[in-house]
Each structure stands twice: as C-alpha cells, then as structure tokens.
C-alpha cells in the first residue's frame, strides 16, 4: 500500500498471491518457458511504458495486475544466504510491482532502473 502510494498508484488494485514451488514452476513454464520455480512472476493488466501509470476508462480497469510471490523458493534462498525472509519478501514484492508498472530488466541499464 505504501509502495503503491509512493509510486502514485494508490488508487489501483494489485492482486498478490503467495505460492509454493509447484505452482511457481507451472506458471514459469507456461508463461516464460522456464519450468523452474522462481521468486516472483508478474502479470500486468495493462501494457504501459516504464514509469507510466495506466489510464483507465472505467472503474474496473483500476487494476495493475497480479504478483505471484514464490514464498517457498524465497524461504529456501534465505536459508542459503542468511537473509531475513521478511526483508527479501518485501523487496521481491516491490520488484514485482515494478514489472506491473512497465519496468523490465533485459539489459544492465534496465536492471539498475528496477
């Protein structure tokens, strides 16, 4: 909620799903052709340029999309790295929200922007 507000997107809805490795693997395989579990997958409702907000025409379109957090995967990574689960989960959710707002990280410059 605070992150959406900071990005000027407080009036938009976001779906947030906490998922295990099996679901994340299925989704990653189906949508990214990478049948491995992962930490986050984002499914935008609108296609927008990086940093731009959608321009909904009606109330039903005030939706940024859905973020799937691979909580089992994140927990496993935290055990390996010693990072705090809550901290990593927060950063990962923010990363997913950036994708809903059009940010990508196919290049080094894009990665730094995210």
mmCIF file of the C-alpha atoms, coordinates in Angstrom:
data_MODEL
# 
_entry.id   MODEL 
# 
loop_
_atom_site.group_PDB 
_atom_site.id 
_atom_site.type_symbol 
_atom_site.label_atom_id 
_atom_site.label_alt_id 
_atom_site.label_comp_id 
_atom_site.label_asym_id 
_atom_site.label_entity_id 
_atom_site.label_seq_id 
_atom_site.pdbx_PDB_ins_code 
_atom_site.Cartn_x 
_atom_site.Cartn_y 
_atom_site.Cartn_z 
_atom_site.occupancy 
_atom_site.B_iso_or_equiv 
_atom_site.pdbx_formal_charge 
_atom_site.auth_seq_id 
_atom_site.auth_comp_id 
_atom_site.auth_asym_id 
_atom_site.auth_atom_id 
_atom_site.pdbx_PDB_model_num 
ATOM 1   C CA . UNK A 1 1   ? 0.000   0.000   0.000   1.00 0.00 ? 1   UNK A CA 1 
ATOM 2   C CA . UNK A 1 2   ? 2.779   2.449   0.940   1.00 0.00 ? 2   UNK A CA 1 
ATOM 3   C CA . UNK A 1 3   ? 4.801   1.485   -2.122  1.00 0.00 ? 3   UNK A CA 1 
ATOM 4   C CA . UNK A 1 4   ? 1.805   1.978   -4.429  1.00 0.00 ? 4   UNK A CA 1 
ATOM 5   C CA . UNK A 1 5   ? 1.263   5.392   -2.837  1.00 0.00 ? 5   UNK A CA 1 
ATOM 6   C CA . UNK A 1 6   ? 4.930   6.339   -3.289  1.00 0.00 ? 6   UNK A CA 1 
ATOM 7   C CA . UNK A 1 7   ? 4.662   5.410   -6.962  1.00 0.00 ? 7   UNK A CA 1 
ATOM 8   C CA . UNK A 1 8   ? 1.458   7.411   -7.404  1.00 0.00 ? 8   UNK A CA 1 
ATOM 9   C CA . UNK A 1 9   ? -0.551  4.230   -7.922  1.00 0.00 ? 9   UNK A CA 1 
ATOM 10  C CA . UNK A 1 10  ? -2.520  4.102   -4.658  1.00 0.00 ? 10  UNK A CA 1 
ATOM 11  C CA . UNK A 1 11  ? -5.888  4.148   -6.448  1.00 0.00 ? 11  UNK A CA 1 
ATOM 12  C CA . UNK A 1 12  ? -5.044  0.962   -8.363  1.00 0.00 ? 12  UNK A CA 1 
ATOM 13  C CA . UNK A 1 13  ? -5.680  -2.580  -7.140  1.00 0.00 ? 13  UNK A CA 1 
ATOM 14  C CA . UNK A 1 14  ? -2.956  -5.244  -7.155  1.00 0.00 ? 14  UNK A CA 1 
ATOM 15  C CA . UNK A 1 15  ? -3.516  -8.965  -6.713  1.00 0.00 ? 15  UNK A CA 1 
ATOM 16  C CA . UNK A 1 16  ? -0.905  -10.618 -4.501  1.00 0.00 ? 16  UNK A CA 1 
ATOM 17  C CA . UNK A 1 17  ? -0.639  -14.415 -4.355  1.00 0.00 ? 17  UNK A CA 1 
ATOM 18  C CA . UNK A 1 18  ? 1.770   -16.334 -2.126  1.00 0.00 ? 18  UNK A CA 1 
ATOM 19  C CA . UNK A 1 19  ? 2.605   -19.589 -3.899  1.00 0.00 ? 19  UNK A CA 1 
ATOM 20  C CA . UNK A 1 20  ? 4.642   -22.739 -3.380  1.00 0.00 ? 20  UNK A CA 1 
ATOM 21  C CA . UNK A 1 21  ? 7.297   -24.107 -5.707  1.00 0.00 ? 21  UNK A CA 1 
ATOM 22  C CA . UNK A 1 22  ? 4.916   -26.379 -7.637  1.00 0.00 ? 22  UNK A CA 1 
ATOM 23  C CA . UNK A 1 23  ? 2.637   -23.532 -8.742  1.00 0.00 ? 23  UNK A CA 1 
ATOM 24  C CA . UNK A 1 24  ? 5.544   -21.186 -9.470  1.00 0.00 ? 24  UNK A CA 1 
ATOM 25  C CA . UNK A 1 25  ? 7.195   -23.871 -11.588 1.00 0.00 ? 25  UNK A CA 1 
ATOM 26  C CA . UNK A 1 26  ? 3.984   -24.442 -13.573 1.00 0.00 ? 26  UNK A CA 1 
ATOM 27  C CA . UNK A 1 27  ? 3.426   -20.730 -14.145 1.00 0.00 ? 27  UNK A CA 1 
ATOM 28  C CA . UNK A 1 28  ? 7.062   -20.081 -15.023 1.00 0.00 ? 28  UNK A CA 1 
ATOM 29  C CA . UNK A 1 29  ? 6.995   -22.962 -17.503 1.00 0.00 ? 29  UNK A CA 1 
ATOM 30  C CA . UNK A 1 30  ? 3.708   -21.884 -19.066 1.00 0.00 ? 30  UNK A CA 1 
ATOM 31  C CA . UNK A 1 31  ? 4.431   -18.161 -19.387 1.00 0.00 ? 31  UNK A CA 1 
ATOM 32  C CA . UNK A 1 32  ? 8.225   -17.898 -19.582 1.00 0.00 ? 32  UNK A CA 1 
ATOM 33  C CA . UNK A 1 33  ? 9.123   -21.334 -20.955 1.00 0.00 ? 33  UNK A CA 1 
ATOM 34  C CA . UNK A 1 34  ? 11.360  -21.909 -17.946 1.00 0.00 ? 34  UNK A CA 1 
ATOM 35  C CA . UNK A 1 35  ? 9.962   -24.881 -15.980 1.00 0.00 ? 35  UNK A CA 1 
ATOM 36  C CA . UNK A 1 36  ? 11.726  -23.982 -12.728 1.00 0.00 ? 36  UNK A CA 1 
ATOM 37  C CA . UNK A 1 37  ? 10.356  -22.431 -9.550  1.00 0.00 ? 37  UNK A CA 1 
ATOM 38  C CA . UNK A 1 38  ? 11.184  -18.742 -9.143  1.00 0.00 ? 38  UNK A CA 1 
ATOM 39  C CA . UNK A 1 39  ? 10.810  -15.919 -6.645  1.00 0.00 ? 39  UNK A CA 1 
ATOM 40  C CA . UNK A 1 40  ? 8.305   -13.668 -8.427  1.00 0.00 ? 40  UNK A CA 1 
ATOM 41  C CA . UNK A 1 41  ? 6.105   -13.549 -11.512 1.00 0.00 ? 41  UNK A CA 1 
ATOM 42  C CA . UNK A 1 42  ? 4.077   -10.512 -12.516 1.00 0.00 ? 42  UNK A CA 1 
ATOM 43  C CA . UNK A 1 43  ? 1.076   -10.443 -14.811 1.00 0.00 ? 43  UNK A CA 1 
ATOM 44  C CA . UNK A 1 44  ? 0.178   -6.855  -15.766 1.00 0.00 ? 44  UNK A CA 1 
ATOM 45  C CA . UNK A 1 45  ? -3.412  -5.906  -16.511 1.00 0.00 ? 45  UNK A CA 1 
ATOM 46  C CA . UNK A 1 46  ? -2.234  -3.002  -18.700 1.00 0.00 ? 46  UNK A CA 1 
ATOM 47  C CA . UNK A 1 47  ? 0.740   -2.655  -21.022 1.00 0.00 ? 47  UNK A CA 1 
ATOM 48  C CA . UNK A 1 48  ? 2.483   0.609   -20.115 1.00 0.00 ? 48  UNK A CA 1 
ATOM 49  C CA . UNK A 1 49  ? 5.872   2.203   -20.697 1.00 0.00 ? 49  UNK A CA 1 
ATOM 50  C CA . UNK A 1 50  ? 8.262   2.087   -17.747 1.00 0.00 ? 50  UNK A CA 1 
ATOM 51  C CA . UNK A 1 51  ? 7.211   4.523   -15.061 1.00 0.00 ? 51  UNK A CA 1 
ATOM 52  C CA . UNK A 1 52  ? 3.877   5.429   -16.623 1.00 0.00 ? 52  UNK A CA 1 
ATOM 53  C CA . UNK A 1 53  ? 0.558   4.734   -14.977 1.00 0.00 ? 53  UNK A CA 1 
ATOM 54  C CA . UNK A 1 54  ? -2.326  3.212   -16.909 1.00 0.00 ? 54  UNK A CA 1 
ATOM 55  C CA . UNK A 1 55  ? -5.159  5.492   -17.985 1.00 0.00 ? 55  UNK A CA 1 
ATOM 56  C CA . UNK A 1 56  ? -8.266  3.504   -17.109 1.00 0.00 ? 56  UNK A CA 1 
ATOM 57  C CA . UNK A 1 57  ? -11.506 4.290   -18.905 1.00 0.00 ? 57  UNK A CA 1 
ATOM 58  C CA . UNK A 1 58  ? -13.732 2.804   -16.198 1.00 0.00 ? 58  UNK A CA 1 
ATOM 59  C CA . UNK A 1 59  ? -13.560 1.703   -12.543 1.00 0.00 ? 59  UNK A CA 1 
ATOM 60  C CA . UNK A 1 60  ? -12.998 -1.957  -13.443 1.00 0.00 ? 60  UNK A CA 1 
ATOM 61  C CA . UNK A 1 61  ? -9.723  -1.020  -15.144 1.00 0.00 ? 61  UNK A CA 1 
ATOM 62  C CA . UNK A 1 62  ? -8.144  0.422   -11.978 1.00 0.00 ? 62  UNK A CA 1 
ATOM 63  C CA . UNK A 1 63  ? -6.107  -2.746  -11.654 1.00 0.00 ? 63  UNK A CA 1 
ATOM 64  C CA . UNK A 1 64  ? -2.345  -3.025  -12.149 1.00 0.00 ? 64  UNK A CA 1 
ATOM 65  C CA . UNK A 1 65  ? -2.372  -6.818  -12.329 1.00 0.00 ? 65  UNK A CA 1 
ATOM 66  C CA . UNK A 1 66  ? -1.261  -9.794  -10.256 1.00 0.00 ? 66  UNK A CA 1 
ATOM 67  C CA . UNK A 1 67  ? 2.001   -10.604 -8.497  1.00 0.00 ? 67  UNK A CA 1 
ATOM 68  C CA . UNK A 1 68  ? 2.804   -14.209 -7.598  1.00 0.00 ? 68  UNK A CA 1 
ATOM 69  C CA . UNK A 1 69  ? 5.399   -14.469 -4.835  1.00 0.00 ? 69  UNK A CA 1 
ATOM 70  C CA . UNK A 1 70  ? 7.266   -17.774 -4.671  1.00 0.00 ? 70  UNK A CA 1 
ATOM 71  C CA . UNK A 1 71  ? 7.378   -17.841 -0.879  1.00 0.00 ? 71  UNK A CA 1 
ATOM 72  C CA . UNK A 1 72  ? 8.722   -21.390 -0.691  1.00 0.00 ? 72  UNK A CA 1 
ATOM 73  C CA . UNK A 1 73  ? 11.512  -20.507 -3.149  1.00 0.00 ? 73  UNK A CA 1 
ATOM 74  C CA . UNK A 1 74  ? 12.277  -17.244 -1.314  1.00 0.00 ? 74  UNK A CA 1 
ATOM 75  C CA . UNK A 1 75  ? 12.403  -19.074 2.024   1.00 0.00 ? 75  UNK A CA 1 
ATOM 76  C CA . UNK A 1 76  ? 14.844  -21.635 0.611   1.00 0.00 ? 76  UNK A CA 1 
ATOM 77  C CA . UNK A 1 77  ? 17.055  -18.862 -0.772  1.00 0.00 ? 77  UNK A CA 1 
ATOM 78  C CA . UNK A 1 78  ? 17.021  -17.052 2.582   1.00 0.00 ? 78  UNK A CA 1 
ATOM 79  C CA . UNK A 1 79  ? 18.136  -20.206 4.381   1.00 0.00 ? 79  UNK A CA 1 
ATOM 80  C CA . UNK A 1 80  ? 21.074  -20.448 1.967   1.00 0.00 ? 80  UNK A CA 1 
ATOM 81  C CA . UNK A 1 81  ? 22.070  -16.768 2.107   1.00 0.00 ? 81  UNK A CA 1 
ATOM 82  C CA . UNK A 1 82  ? 21.182  -15.938 5.717   1.00 0.00 ? 82  UNK A CA 1 
ATOM 83  C CA . UNK A 1 83  ? 18.994  -13.019 4.640   1.00 0.00 ? 83  UNK A CA 1 
ATOM 84  C CA . UNK A 1 84  ? 15.830  -12.200 6.585   1.00 0.00 ? 84  UNK A CA 1 
ATOM 85  C CA . UNK A 1 85  ? 12.726  -13.652 4.931   1.00 0.00 ? 85  UNK A CA 1 
ATOM 86  C CA . UNK A 1 86  ? 10.564  -10.583 5.651   1.00 0.00 ? 86  UNK A CA 1 
ATOM 87  C CA . UNK A 1 87  ? 13.130  -8.246  4.094   1.00 0.00 ? 87  UNK A CA 1 
ATOM 88  C CA . UNK A 1 88  ? 13.555  -10.340 0.955   1.00 0.00 ? 88  UNK A CA 1 
ATOM 89  C CA . UNK A 1 89  ? 9.797   -10.819 0.599   1.00 0.00 ? 89  UNK A CA 1 
ATOM 90  C CA . UNK A 1 90  ? 9.256   -7.046  0.745   1.00 0.00 ? 90  UNK A CA 1 
ATOM 91  C CA . UNK A 1 91  ? 11.941  -6.333  -1.859  1.00 0.00 ? 91  UNK A CA 1 
ATOM 92  C CA . UNK A 1 92  ? 10.627  -9.122  -4.091  1.00 0.00 ? 92  UNK A CA 1 
ATOM 93  C CA . UNK A 1 93  ? 7.071   -7.759  -3.913  1.00 0.00 ? 93  UNK A CA 1 
ATOM 94  C CA . UNK A 1 94  ? 8.402   -4.301  -4.836  1.00 0.00 ? 94  UNK A CA 1 
ATOM 95  C CA . UNK A 1 95  ? 10.252  -5.875  -7.763  1.00 0.00 ? 95  UNK A CA 1 
ATOM 96  C CA . UNK A 1 96  ? 7.018   -7.486  -8.939  1.00 0.00 ? 96  UNK A CA 1 
ATOM 97  C CA . UNK A 1 97  ? 5.197   -4.166  -8.670  1.00 0.00 ? 97  UNK A CA 1 
ATOM 98  C CA . UNK A 1 98  ? 7.869   -2.536  -10.842 1.00 0.00 ? 98  UNK A CA 1 
ATOM 99  C CA . UNK A 1 99  ? 7.083   -5.099  -13.542 1.00 0.00 ? 99  UNK A CA 1 
ATOM 100 C CA . UNK A 1 100 ? 3.379   -4.219  -13.334 1.00 0.00 ? 100 UNK A CA 1 
ATOM 101 C CA . UNK A 1 101 ? 4.399   -0.612  -13.967 1.00 0.00 ? 101 UNK A CA 1 
ATOM 102 C CA . UNK A 1 102 ? 6.251   -1.482  -17.161 1.00 0.00 ? 102 UNK A CA 1 
ATOM 103 C CA . UNK A 1 103 ? 9.810   -1.850  -15.889 1.00 0.00 ? 103 UNK A CA 1 
ATOM 104 C CA . UNK A 1 104 ? 11.940  -4.652  -17.353 1.00 0.00 ? 104 UNK A CA 1 
ATOM 105 C CA . UNK A 1 105 ? 15.484  -5.823  -16.785 1.00 0.00 ? 105 UNK A CA 1 
ATOM 106 C CA . UNK A 1 106 ? 16.665  -7.298  -20.068 1.00 0.00 ? 106 UNK A CA 1 
ATOM 107 C CA . UNK A 1 107 ? 19.734  -5.026  -20.044 1.00 0.00 ? 107 UNK A CA 1 
ATOM 108 C CA . UNK A 1 108 ? 22.081  -3.779  -17.316 1.00 0.00 ? 108 UNK A CA 1 
ATOM 109 C CA . UNK A 1 109 ? 20.634  -0.255  -17.569 1.00 0.00 ? 109 UNK A CA 1 
ATOM 110 C CA . UNK A 1 110 ? 17.083  -1.604  -17.193 1.00 0.00 ? 110 UNK A CA 1 
ATOM 111 C CA . UNK A 1 111 ? 18.161  -3.726  -14.202 1.00 0.00 ? 111 UNK A CA 1 
ATOM 112 C CA . UNK A 1 112 ? 19.550  -0.669  -12.443 1.00 0.00 ? 112 UNK A CA 1 
ATOM 113 C CA . UNK A 1 113 ? 16.308  1.202   -13.124 1.00 0.00 ? 113 UNK A CA 1 
ATOM 114 C CA . UNK A 1 114 ? 14.260  -1.582  -11.498 1.00 0.00 ? 114 UNK A CA 1 
# 
